[in-house]
Amino acid sequence: MPILKNITLLILTVLFSLMATSVYAAGTPAQTLLQATATLKYDGNDVTGITASVDVKVQLIPAIVSIVEAQPANTLSLAQGSPYEATYIIQSNANGPDTYTVSFATLVASGDLAGYSDPPTASVGVSSGAISLGATSASVAGTSLIITVPADGIADDSVNGIEANDTLIINGAKYTVETVGNGGVVDNVSGTSTIKLTAANGIPTVAAGTNIFEYKSFTVNIANVGSSPTSASQTLTTTVNVTGVATPLPSPTSAYSNTVVITVVPLIFEKYVRNFTTSQTGTGTPVSYSSADAGGGTGGTMFYPAQVQAVPGDILEYYLRITTPAAGITNAKIVDQLAAFTTYVVNTTKVEFTGTTSTALAAVADVADPFFPLTGPSGYPLNTITPTTTVHILYRVSVD
């Protein structure tokens, strides 16, 4: 039998840089072509003179990303066997486009915590394991949905990694780039390009040199946080690394760490049966369910985990019991299938809640076909089960 105990799961050290603003404030965007021209005028050619020019192309200065938002909270409780999911929204701090990789260390458990899924996974959109973030700066001051920025040397639909439909951070506020059909990005080979924003979040005011950063989200998933160990508590740790991969300059390793503490508690789910017609017993440790409305029957109120004896024509009563952890569970449903060579006895399914939420044993309406209300795949909805609550479910079948 499962034993209810609380264990602490120390999990997920996430490495990033936590920076409120860019370390390259008002930096010149990467790919910008700095053109400098000198003119020599002399007698006989004093009007136009002759010129000598030189170009300088600005390189990318890699930067560690910022955490804009992280969900869920750092402390939460999950039932054993539950999945873990956390969404992180990160912001670029570079002066141009860079790509950041997401990787994981192996999950390490102390003691006997079992069944956890390793390795975790990262979902980052269309490019699994890597996140590309664009960045640029305004060239001209103004208050407008159309922002002028330096060209990046290639005439396409992306200026320094910023494209239509991207989400941007400008002066700490969030904006969305318009679609391609609405002129989201107009990128030129040289000179300047433009980024057009939607009006959903207002009109930004920028100065020449105002940073424009892209941000995106990625989701960390652990399919199973593990099952209850025999010791009183347990820890499980992993490290999530987000590292820039820009060239030719090396990207700095991120330096933000976040410890998430998950309390893992067993969610107990048990199934028993009794012979309602006779006094036949079974094997294993029996349990008693003594609700006054359950109906006695010749077999009494002791339910067994295995090997109850029956003959054709006998009525069996099944007893399902759910005990929730301290955190409770949501979106719960019961899906059960009738055993072979049995027929559901109509209108015999009943449910009772005891504990934090209590309701008396009450009948559950049969479905139209095949009558048994717990059959899959949709099953019978229990919805939210509050913390430390026990759910009792009964139904009867006849042996064919």
C-alpha positions, 0 to 999 in steps of 0.5 A, spaced: 500 500 500 502 507 498 504 510 504 503 518 504 509 522 506 511 529 504 518 529 500 522 535 498 524 535 491 530 540 489 530 541 482 532 545 476 538 550 477 537 555 471 542 559 469 541 566 465 544 573 466 539 577 470 540 584 467 535 590 468 538 594 462 543 592 456 550 593 458 551 596 451 546 602 452 545 606 445 550 601 442 551 601 435 547 595 431 551 590 428 552 590 421 552 597 421 556 600 415 560 606 418 562 610 412 567 616 412 569 620 406 575 626 406 575 631 400 581 634 397 579 641 393 584 645 389 585 650 384 581 648 378 577 643 382 575 647 388 567 645 387 567 638 387 574 636 389 576 629 389 574 624 395 577 618 399 573 613 403 573 608 408 568 603 411 568 600 417 563 594 419 560 594 426 561 587 429 556 583 434 558 584 441 555 578 444 551 579 451 548 574 456 540 574 456 536 577 461 530 573 464 524 577 463 519 573 466 519 566 469 513 561 471 511 558 475 513 560 482 519 558 485 516 554 490 510 549 489 507 542 490 506 536 485 503 529 486 508 524 485 508 522 477 506 529 475 509 533 470 513 539 471 513 545 466 516 552 467 516 557 461 521 562 461 521 569 457 528 571 455 531 578 452 537 579 448 542 584 450 546 584 444 547 589 439 545 585 434 542 578 432 545 572 436 543 565 437 543 561 444 543 554 446 539 551 451 542 544 454 541 540 461 545 537 466 543 530 468 538 529 473 541 527 480 537 524 485 540 523 492 537 517 496 531 513 492 527 517 489 525 513 483 521 514 476 523 521 474 524 523 467 531 524 465 533 528 461 528 534 461 527 537 455 526 544 452 521 547 447 523 553 444 519 554 438 521 552 431 528 551 433 528 546 438 534 547 443 536 554 440 533 561 440 535 566 435 534 573 438 535 580 434 537 586 436 538 593 433 537 601 435 533 607 433 537 611 428 532 617 429 528 620 435 521 620 434 514 618 437 511 613 431 509 606 430 515 606 424 522 606 427 528 608 423 534 603 424 541 602 421 540 597 415 544 591 416 547 590 409 542 585 406 536 587 403 531 582 406 525 581 411 529 581 417 533 587 420 539 585 425 534 578 426 528 582 427 522 580 423 515 581 422 511 578 428 516 578 433 516 581 440 520 587 442 522 590 448 523 598 447 524 602 453 522 596 458 515 596 454 513 590 450 511 591 442 509 587 436 512 587 429 507 588 424 505 582 419 509 582 412 503 584 409 502 590 413 510 592 412 513 589 418 520 590 416 523 594 410 530 592 410 535 595 405 542 594 403 545 600 406 543 607 409 537 605 414 531 600 414 524 601 418 520 596 423 513 597 423 509 596 430 502 594 431 498 599 435 496 594 440 501 596 445 501 604 444 506 608 440 513 608 443 518 614 444 525 613 442 531 617 442 537 616 437 540 610 440 535 607 443 535 599 444 530 595 441 531 588 443 527 581 441 524 577 446 522 570 446 520 564 451 522 557 452 519 551 456 522 546 460 519 540 461 520 534 466 515 528 464 515 525 471 518 528 477 518 521 480 515 517 485 515 517 493 521 515 496 522 511 503 526 516 506 522 522 509 525 527 504 528 527 497 532 532 492 533 532 485 537 537 481 539 539 474 542 545 471 539 548 465 544 552 461 543 558 456 549 560 452 550 564 446 554 562 440 556 568 436 562 568 432 567 571 431 567 574 438 566 569 444 559 569 447 559 570 455 557 564 459 550 566 462 550 567 470 543 567 472 541 561 477 534 560 479 532 554 484 525 551 484 523 547 490 518 542 488 514 538 494 512 531 491 507 528 495 504 521 493 497 521 490 494 515 492 489 511 487 487 504 490 482 499 487 478 494 491 472 489 490 467 485 494 462 480 493 456 483 494 452 477 494 455 472 498 460 472 504 466 470 500 473 473 502 479 475 498 487 476 499 491 482 501 489 487 506 482 489 506 479 496 507 472 498 510 468 503 507 462 504 511 458 509 509 451 508 511 448 509 504 453 504 501 448 498 502 450 492 506 449 486 502 451 479 504 458 480 503 459 486 508 463 492 507 470 489 507 473 490 500 479 486 498 485 488 493 485 481 490 482 474 489 475 475 491 471 469 489 465 469 485 460 465 481 456 466 475 450 471 477 454 474 483 454 481 484 461 484 485 461 491 488 468 495 486 471 501 490 475 506 488 479 511 493 483 517 491 487 521 496 490 527 494 496 531 497 497 537 500 496 541 494 490 537 491 489 536 484 486 539 478 482 537 472 481 530 475 477 524 471 476 517 472 476 512 467 475 505 468 473 499 464 469 493 466 472 487 467 471 481 461 465 477 462 461 482 467 455 487 466 454 493 469 448 494 474 445 500 472 444 506 476 449 503 481 455 508 481 456 513 487 461 518 489 463 521 496 468 526 498 471 526 505 476 531 508 477 538 506 471 538 501 466 533 504 459 531 500 455 525 502 455 519 498 450 520 492 448 517 485 452 518 479 447 518 473 448 513 468 450 515 461 446 513 455 451 507 452 454 503 454 451 506 461 457 505 465 459 512 467 466 511 468 468 508 461 473 511 457 476 515 454 472 521 457 470 518 463 467 521 469 469 528 471 472 529 478 474 536 476 478 540 482 479 535 488 481 540 494 487 538 498 487 532 503 481 530 500 479 522 499 474 521 494 470 514 494 467 511 488 463 505 488 459 501 482 457 494 481 457 489 476 454 482 475 458 476 473 456 473 466 
